Amino acid sequence: MDRTRVVILGAGIVGSACARELALAGCDVLVIDRGGPAAATTSHGEGNILLSDKGPGPELELAKLSRRLWPEVLTDLGGLAVQAEWQPKGGIVVATTRAGADGLRPFAASQRASGVVAEAMDADALRAAEPHVTREHTAAVHYPQDAQVQPAGAAAALLSGALAAGASLRSGREVLGGVVRGGRLTGVRTSHGTLEGDVFLNAAGPWSGELAARLGAPVDIRPRRGEVLVTTPLPPTVFHKVYDADYVGAVGSGAGDLQTSAVVEATLAGSVLLGSSRRRVGFDARTRPEVLSAIAAKALRLFPSLARVPVMRAYGGFRPYVPDHLPVIGPDPRLAGLWHASGHEGAGIGLSVGTARLVRALLDGREPEIDAGPFRVDRPAVLGEDVPAGSTAGEETT
Amino acid sequence: MSAGTGGTGRHVVGRHVVVVGAGPAGLAAADAALAAGARVTLVDSAEQPGGQYHRMLPDAYEAANPDVLQHGYNAFEQRSMRVIGHRRSTWLADTSVWAIERDDPSRAPLVHVLTGGLPRERRTLRPDALVLAPGAHDRVLPFPGWELPGVFTAGAAQALAKGERVAVGDRVVVAGTGPFLLPVAVSLLEAGSRVVEVLEAARAASATRGWLRKPWELAAQAGKTGELASYTAALARERVPYLPGRAVIEARGDGRVEEVVSARVRGDWSVVPGTERVTAADAVCVGHGFTPRLELAVASGCELRGSAPAEVFVEVDGEQRTSAPGVYAAGEVTGIAGAPAARAEGAVAGWFAAGGDPSARTLAPLRRARDQGRAFAERLAHAHPVGREWPGWLRGDTIVCRCEETDYAAVCAAAGDPVSSEARVARLGTRAGLGPCQGRMCGVTVAELRARLGAPDPDPAAPHRRPVAEPIRLAELAAPPAEREG
């Protein structure tokens, strides 16, 4: 047998996308997960596939690659793709302050220069596109390439595609440690025995830091909590993904204390999803009503007419956060056999398919479609070398 | 609102006990906590105390048992007035708990409430101890056609008949299991419906075994059996057939119920082939017991007991203390045991929540009443178990989640695919439990079906996890809460 044996650690959307890509490439792929597929971060997000929130740079390049790949991948998945609920509905970024408008216009211009479709909207165009949005806006930009999926369904489609291509799946297996022979990771010890392989891909999302530490090669990937509110089903009210221009700043920020910015969109079932929040609280999953309250207040600033709409549910999850806000993709230079595909923070759904393509090219020893250098593992932010004193993963904000 | 200053000059302030639910358990808890010297805030979503229980008694019971009822009512009324009128108590009517916040895991959580009409006022209560007595709601198992207009939960039919004198239909079939079917049928008669038949899925033998196994336990609940006897008499007078060992397995009709199909069922509720019978009816009222309202206990971090989805309750110790610091539970959330047990549990919970003397003499009879009530409940459960083969009457296209119209085939497909079998992923994929009722109707049923299909959820709290415990309008949520109390 000369097929590369790949063990993917984590059956979220990134692990699933990688499993499909590597199985199609002819690898012998096994996916394991501590719980069930897509059960953690993947199923606790909104399903964003966004270009609009990314400024020029390596993450935008990965996002553009991914956005180009998504329709191809879904077409290739055939009937399996239905569960992904692909909606290329486009995004609209709305500034509600003068400062917001002053930031949004040059940001959009820089994105256009990088090949993103970003169309300035006047008040009439905005009202035609989103009749219920606030009249109190100072600028608006339409991003027709933004899309949305039902994230757990998208991950299930990708993983089903992987299984159809010959990969196998074992749920309920937790990695306890590594087996290193001659400086190379040759196996992982799990709760259900040892698994051997040639390549072990860490795709454990916010748990990637802990998992890498168990394997003896720590990376600085930490959880950053977010919450989403879900309204009762409404007649069509919100037609695009609409968010406040200050969202871009919040995504790019590394602050540990609570940040909220409005992201409003409808689902196929008619509910409106309202995000977003960012807090670094370790894996503390307790709901904080003041966070929900802050999200509601920001959402009403964008859509005042939702004031009487009931919120029937809230859910939260953990994003894999890296201090320099770039994913970690590629081989670990400290331990042969260990690879990483993680650290996508809130963009993992969208970036999953591009990430998988990079991993496949790097594993084949080919030049990837985009420069993978910025995502390499041995950068100071990933190896924990430029972490400010006092900000540890378990830090509690109050 | 402090209790005053002690003689030594030390400032003595009673503990602040928040009681959620003003049914028999909650009212008793508030009463006992006040008696033990606490400051009490009693919260209920209704305008008046009493909970479901006091809204549920048919008139026939009153007619047949004027003394018993009068006695019970007086006791209730006195307790109500004593609690509401007490100088250390605050009665928050029309108030819902929308969130529980465990800000400090070493003590009782914050209780976030909404009070009054629109817009409701948001408030945060800071208790020293929290007593959860939210009660239960009807459980209804799905069957083909149960989404048709004309199908009612037994509790909803009862509330309409009793509360608003609205008859749910002219020809009504009452079906399901448990003694609660009897007062429902009687109330329907009183509201002017013709009750065609009452179908009790439990077979006569099973019911007899359950009721007669330990007669001495029955004696302690004589009030309850007297109550049931009066219903039986009322049904007999109207010549309403009461048929054990039969279940409604389908409702049919063009746009609304026109007929129901029933069949004989075995002890495990498997359908006996060839016993199907069609009955013309324009309404069917169904009840298969009760589901405890566990979301506040789950949000409080209370450990649960039981593993079968329909048999999960809050774990409490002899003092009604849950595993969560400062949180007590009483009534149906600890086990479906009826009003007398709920009252006793509530009194014990309120007393200990208030820091009452553990050697107080009044505790012994309360504990005895509680234990008798629980024993009675145990017998009820034995007499009216939900048979494990009930899913036999489901078809692939039978709706399981009425809010999202998810059918049984979709639930089976998700549970059977290793890629999507995890509970949350299956929920997002099938949408069962994601609609306006947030799985209050179908959550336990879906968990039970999934367990049968080989995809049990390892977390028994999952069907009850609702961090937003009550829908809250965006404007209410966005507004800052009024000054924190306590």
HADDOCK unambig.tbl for C-alpha pairs under 7 A between the chains (distance, minus, plus):
assign (segid A and resid 36 and name CA) (segid B and resid 422 and name CA) 5.38 0.50 0.50
assign (segid A and resid 37 and name CA) (segid B and resid 419 and name CA) 5.95 0.50 0.50
assign (segid A and resid 37 and name CA) (segid B and resid 420 and name CA) 6.83 0.50 0.50
assign (segid A and resid 37 and name CA) (segid B and resid 422 and name CA) 6.96 0.50 0.50
assign (segid A and resid 38 and name CA) (segid B and resid 425 and name CA) 6.62 0.50 0.50
assign (segid A and resid 39 and name CA) (segid B and resid 422 and name CA) 6.40 0.50 0.50
assign (segid A and resid 39 and name CA) (segid B and resid 424 and name CA) 6.30 0.50 0.50
assign (segid A and resid 39 and name CA) (segid B and resid 425 and name CA) 6.00 0.50 0.50
assign (segid A and resid 43 and name CA) (segid B and resid 425 and name CA) 6.47 0.50 0.50
assign (segid A and resid 83 and name CA) (segid B and resid 429 and name CA) 7.00 0.50 0.50
assign (segid A and resid 152 and name CA) (segid B and resid 425 and name CA) 5.80 0.50 0.50
assign (segid A and resid 153 and name CA) (segid B and resid 429 and name CA) 6.19 0.50 0.50
assign (segid A and resid 156 and name CA) (segid B and resid 419 and name CA) 5.75 0.50 0.50
assign (segid A and resid 156 and name CA) (segid B and resid 420 and name CA) 6.22 0.50 0.50
assign (segid A and resid 159 and name CA) (segid B and resid 419 and name CA) 6.79 0.50 0.50
assign (segid A and resid 160 and name CA) (segid B and resid 419 and name CA) 6.64 0.50 0.50
assign (segid A and resid 232 and name CA) (segid B and resid 436 and name CA) 5.89 0.50 0.50
assign (segid A and resid 287 and name CA) (segid B and resid 101 and name CA) 6.67 0.50 0.50
assign (segid A and resid 287 and name CA) (segid B and resid 467 and name CA) 6.69 0.50 0.50
assign (segid A and resid 288 and name CA) (segid B and resid 101 and name CA) 6.32 0.50 0.50
assign (segid A and resid 293 and name CA) (segid B and resid 477 and name CA) 5.13 0.50 0.50
assign (segid A and resid 293 and name CA) (segid B and resid 478 and name CA) 4.83 0.50 0.50
assign (segid A and resid 294 and name CA) (segid B and resid 478 and name CA) 6.50 0.50 0.50
assign (segid A and resid 296 and name CA) (segid B and resid 474 and name CA) 5.75 0.50 0.50
assign (segid A and resid 296 and name CA) (segid B and resid 477 and name CA) 6.30 0.50 0.50
assign (segid A and resid 296 and name CA) (segid B and resid 478 and name CA) 5.06 0.50 0.50
assign (segid A and resid 297 and name CA) (segid B and resid 478 and name CA) 4.47 0.50 0.50
assign (segid A and resid 306 and name CA) (segid B and resid 474 and name CA) 6.85 0.50 0.50
assign (segid A and resid 307 and name CA) (segid B and resid 473 and name CA) 6.61 0.50 0.50
assign (segid A and resid 307 and name CA) (segid B and resid 474 and name CA) 5.06 0.50 0.50
assign (segid A and resid 307 and name CA) (segid B and resid 475 and name CA) 4.63 0.50 0.50
assign (segid A and resid 308 and name CA) (segid B and resid 473 and name CA) 5.28 0.50 0.50
assign (segid A and resid 308 and name CA) (segid B and resid 474 and name CA) 6.15 0.50 0.50
assign (segid A and resid 308 and name CA) (segid B and resid 475 and name CA) 6.28 0.50 0.50
assign (segid A and resid 309 and name CA) (segid B and resid 473 and name CA) 5.20 0.50 0.50
assign (segid A and resid 309 and name CA) (segid B and resid 474 and name CA) 5.95 0.50 0.50
assign (segid A and resid 310 and name CA) (segid B and resid 471 and name CA) 5.49 0.50 0.50
assign (segid A and resid 310 and name CA) (segid B and resid 472 and name CA) 5.01 0.50 0.50
assign (segid A and resid 310 and name CA) (segid B and resid 473 and name CA) 3.91 0.50 0.50
assign (segid A and resid 310 and name CA) (segid B and resid 474 and name CA) 6.05 0.50 0.50
assign (segid A and resid 311 and name CA) (segid B and resid 471 and name CA) 5.35 0.50 0.50
assign (segid A and resid 311 and name CA) (segid B and resid 472 and name CA) 5.26 0.50 0.50
assign (segid A and resid 311 and name CA) (segid B and resid 473 and name CA) 5.82 0.50 0.50
assign (segid A and resid 311 and name CA) (segid B and resid 474 and name CA) 6.46 0.50 0.50
assign (segid A and resid 312 and name CA) (segid B and resid 436 and name CA) 6.83 0.50 0.50
assign (segid A and resid 312 and name CA) (segid B and resid 468 and name CA) 6.51 0.50 0.50
assign (segid A and resid 312 and name CA) (segid B and resid 470 and name CA) 6.88 0.50 0.50
assign (segid A and resid 312 and name CA) (segid B and resid 471 and name CA) 4.55 0.50 0.50
assign (segid A and resid 312 and name CA) (segid B and resid 472 and name CA) 6.85 0.50 0.50
assign (segid A and resid 313 and name CA) (segid B and resid 466 and name CA) 6.87 0.50 0.50
assign (segid A and resid 313 and name CA) (segid B and resid 468 and name CA) 5.41 0.50 0.50
assign (segid A and resid 314 and name CA) (segid B and resid 467 and name CA) 6.39 0.50 0.50
assign (segid A and resid 314 and name CA) (segid B and resid 468 and name CA) 6.11 0.50 0.50
